[in-house]
Amino acid sequence: MMLLRPETVTAERVLIVAPHPDDETLGCGGLAASLARLGRQVHTLFVTDGGASHRKSTQWPRERLAAQRETEAHAALVALGLDPAAATFLRLQDAAMPPHGSPAWRAAAAAIANLVDRFDPDLVLLPWRRDPHCDHRDSWRLVTEVLAQRHPRPATLEYAIWLDELGEADDAPRPGEMDGIAFDIGDAADAKRLAVAAHVSQTSDLITDDPEGFRLTAETIERLTGPVEKYLRPCDR
């Protein structure tokens, strides 16, 4: 796997696709922070509202938790050195994205197409197409269907959050499908860890009335906040 410096990326406008608030940091926060320092424009698209992480909490019903996660997302972008105003929140339901081809799916695709037309990215950072989470896979499909209509189509890199931890054999890249590349993000590693910590509902004891609620483990955070970020690039690009 090639290890590259962020300055080798020639893209001037980078679109991050985050299935949930925190994926923007865990998956590609180091590269995004590094590119922002180099003067590149970065816009973050948050696909779902993140409101399903603590389903049994009565103190934090979905609407309140979704608002909290949006606040955390803005704080994380600031920690990464990104413009918090350069963010779009689709607010689709976490763990319940609309069925493919449904009116709600088409409406989301239209909103993304409008964003892509306005921002005109030349690089899109996507979740890995078979990452073992339904929202990651659906987000990849939703956005790539929009990108397929672009001429020329922007370059893409895919980041895996859960593949190494929860993936099965069929989830992994297939022979001839992807090339692996990695970026040295050591200069941005501290900013990335601060951005992860900004997602307090996912990393701390903020929500105390749902013992079964989701929480990022120390092991997962350690795995995803090292000095190297790994990506997959389609071989046909």
N, C-alpha and C positions, 0 to 999 in steps of 0.2 A: 504494500500500500504506500503510495506516494505521500510524503509529508511536505506540505507547502506552507509558505508564509501568506498571510491574508492579503498582502499587497500584490500578490500575483493575480488576484481576482480583478478582472478588467471592468466588471459591471459597474455602472454609475447609479443605477436605481434597482434596489433589492427589495423584493416583497417576501416577507415572512408569512407563512401560513401556519397558524397555531390552532390545533383542534380545541384546546382548552387554555385558559390563562395558566401559565407556568411552562407550557411546552415551548414557547418562544425562547425562554431562558435555558431550560434543560437541554433542548435539542440543538439550538444554534446561537445561543446568547453570546458566546465568545467571539464567533466570527462576525456577528452583527455589530457588537461593540467595536471590534477592530476596524471594520469597514467604516463605521460612523466616524471614528477618529481620523480616518483617511479622507474624510470629506464626502463619502458616498451618501446618497439619500436612501433611507430605510423606512419602509412602511410595514406595519404589522397588521395582519388580518386575523382576528380572533373569531373562530367559527361558532363554537358553542358557548353557552353562558357559564359553564362550570358548576351549575347549581345542583348536581346530583352526587356530590362527593360525600354528603352527610345526610342521607335520606331519612334517617330516624330522628334527627334533631328537631325538637319542637321550638327551641329558642332561635334556630337558624333555618326557617323554612326556605324553600327554593328561591323565592323572590329576594329575600334578604341576603342569602348566601351569594346569589348571582351578582348582586350589587357590590358585595364585599370583594368578590373575585375580580370584578372590573376595577375597583379601586386598587387592589393589589397589582393588577396588570400595569396600571399607570405607574405605580411606584417602582416596579421592576424595570420598566423601560427607562425611567430616570436613572436608576442605578447602573444600567448598561450604557448610559450616555446617549440614549435615543430620545427623539422628540415624542413625548406622550401624546401630542396632538396628531401625530402621524400614525393613527391607529383607527381601525374600523372594527366594530363589534357587530357581527351578524345576529348574535343572541339566539341561535338555534338551541333547542333543548339538549343539554348534556345527556348522553347515553340514550337519546331518543330523536336522532336526526330524522328528518322527513324521508319517506321511501323514495328511492330513485325514480325520477320521472313524474312524481306527484306535483300538484300545483305549488306546494311549498318548496319543493326541491327546485322547480323552475324559477320561482321568485328569488331564491337564494343565488342561483346561477346568474340571474339577471343583475343582481346587486354586485356580484363579483365581477361580472363583465364590465359594468360601469366603472368600478374601481380600477380594473386593469386598463381600460381605455384612458382614464384620467392620469394614472400614475405611470403607465407605459414601462413596466419593469423589464430589464434585460437579464435579470436573474431572479428565480423564484425558489425559495427554500421550503420544501414540502415535507410533511411526515412520510415516513417509509410506507410504501403502498400496501404492504402486508404486515405492518406493525400490529401486534396482537391486542388491539382495542378497536371496537367498532367505529368510534368517532374518528380515529386516525385514518382508517381505511376509507370511510365515507368522505372525509375532508379531502383526502388525496383524489378520490374519484370526482368529487364536485368541482374542484379547482382545475384538474387536468382536462376535464371536458370543456371548460371555458377556454383554457390555454390552447386547446386543439384548434380553436377557431381563429387564433392569432397568426398573422403572416407578416413578418417572420415570427415564429414561436420563440419565446424567451428560453434561455437555458434553464435547466432545473438541477437542483441537488436535493437529495432526500436524506433526512435524518431519522434514525431509529431511536425511540425512547425505550420500548419494552421488548424489543426483539431478543436481546441477549439474556434478559431475565425471565421472560415468560414465553418466548417463541418456541414453536415446534419446527420440525424439519421443513415442512411445506411453507413456512413463513419466510425462510431464508432466501437470499438471492439465488437464482438458478444459473447454471452455466451459460455464459454468454449474455446474461441479462444486464448486469451492472458492473461498473468499475468502482473499486474502493479508493477514495482519496481522504486525506486528513489534513487538518490545518493546525499549525502551532499557534495556540491562542494564549500562551503563557502570560503575555502582557495584559490580557483582559481577564485572567482567571479570578482575580480578587473581585472585580466588578461583577462577574458572573455569580460568584457565591453570594454576594450582597443581594443580587437580584433574586436568587432562589429564596433567600431569607425573607424577601419582601412578600412572598406568597404565604403569609402567616397562617391562613386557614388550612393550608396543606402541609405545613412544616412544624406547627407548634400546638400548644394546648388551648388555642383560642376557643375551640368548640368542645365543650366538656360533656354534653348530654347525648352523645352518640358514640359509644365505645367501639362500634363496628364501622365507624366512618373511615374514609380514606385518609391516609397520612403517608407522605413520602418517608421512606426509611433512610437512616443514616447511610446504609450501604448503597442505596440507589443514588442518593445525592453525591456520595463519594465517586461512584462509577461515572457519573455524568458531569462532574465539575473538575476534571483533571486538566492538564495543560494542552491536551490534544482533543480536537473534535473530529469525529469521523462522519463521513458522508458517502452516499452511494450515487453514482452518476450513470444514467442510462447509456449503455454501450452504443446505441444507435444515434447518439448525439455527436 
